[in-house]
Amino acid sequence: MIYTLSKKIYYGAETTKSLKSFRIDKIRLPVIKALALFRQACAMVNSQFGLDQHISNAIVQVCNEILKEGLNDQFPLSAFQPGSGIHANMNINEIIANRAMEIADGMEVGVGV
């Protein structure tokens, strides 16, 4: 199945598929912020071990946007997804990757498969 996504969103096809599973409640903001802080720290540390500084800066910028609650509408998933947080982690990874590409390279995002 092919999922086509609006250009107004940064999450990808995996998040879109997960939306069909559960619609009980949304992921709480403190959880989203904790995930963003973790990814921000990883980008900063990995820039000291070979991650391109341009990419690291873009990831850090996206994480700052998330921490300032500027991308709240990009987290549509339920807090009650099954498993060990795979869906929430996938959601934030898609958002960070797509928004960072936009920042770093000026690439348009929004089409997922």
Secondary structure, DSSP 8 states (H G I E B T S, - for coil): ------TT----HHHHHHHTT--S-B--HHHHHHHHHHHHHHHHHHHTTT--HHHHHHHHHHHHHHHTTTTGGG---BTT-SSSSHHHHHHHHHHHHHHHHHHHH--------
